[in-house]
Amino acid sequence: MQLGVNVTNFGPGTDPGVLREWARLAEDLGLGALMVSDHVAITPDVAERYPEPFYEPFTTLSWLAGLTTTVRLGTTVLVLPYRHPLLVSRMAANLHHLSGGRFVLGVGVGWARQEFEALGVPFTARGRLTDETLGVLREARDAGRPEGEVPLWIGGHSDAALRRVVRFGDTWHPLRLSLPHMRAVLQRHALPGFTPRIALRVTDAPVDTSDRPAGVGTVDQILDDLDQLRLLGADTVVLDPYHGDPEETRRPEAAWRALTLVADRWSTQS
């Protein structure tokens, strides 16, 4: 099982130098994936947690592809209804080929109602629009076109999202859930793969709450979470060191230390 990281491509402390350092660290640690988030219009509901500057994911990952050689590059998650299906298909295929086959397309339906309004996309139609784009990507795969080569990770944990995983995806990509929640879903559904994104928050004392998100706790707790995810069949686990406060982006060193600590311990243990 490989580890990946979801990096902050947004916030007051993020700039090209910080993004370059994230990429360097990911490759130095031998991580399997470096992933970024997606927002287009930074409306008030988005800006509370993900403020400007917000580096657009395809542009950012194309630039990072030129700075890296081994790590996979991906989106966690691209909001599919924000873009025309054929545009998504073309951009994904181009980035996959330009990076030497290293692009992963993680997708979701989106949540920011004000951002949908700003883009002129009906919020209530986001599920249907997501399925339409996934259908285009599936047709490319069935026809053997270049777009069909891109691995497709599908986020969400609603019944509709899980049906989407089975119908269109290569793997289920849940975001920041507890271990019991993920285990229950995997026991109920036959999914094609499992690549979760979990938190990365290292604490001095154990966290013993029943709803503890995976990845939150002491290093030993986090390592046990990773081991349990491996036993559940996870191929890649993406660690997310961002905890919701934009001021964190001014102090990326704390996230770098936590990631290095867990990645080094995991490589030694496994």
Sequence and secondary structure as in RCSB ss.txt:
>XXXX:A:sequence
MQLGVNVTNFGPGTDPGVLREWARLAEDLGLGALMVSDHVAITPDVAERYPEPFYEPFTTLSWLAGLTTTVRLGT
TVLVLPYRHPLLVSRMAANLHHLSGGRFVLGVGVGWARQEFEALGVPFTARGRLTDETLGVLREARDAGRPEGEV
PLWIGGHSDAALRRVVRFGDTWHPLRLSLPHMRAVLQRHALPGFTPRIALRVTDAPVDTSDRPAGVGTVDQILDD
LDQLRLLGADTVVLDPYHGDPEETRRPEAAWRALTLVADRWSTQS
>XXXX:A:secstr
 EEEEE   BSTT  HHHHHHHHHHHHHTT SEEEE   SS  HHHHTTS S B  HHHHHHHHHTT SSSEEEE
EEEEGGGS HHHHHHHHHHHHHHTTS EEEEEE    HHHHHHHT  GGGHHHHHHHHHHHHHHHHHTT GGGGS
 EEE   SHHHHHHHHHH SEE  BS BHHHHHHHHHH   S B  EEE EE SS    TT BTTEE HHHHHHH
HHHHHHTT SEEEEE   S GGGGG HHHHHHHHHHHHHHHHHH 
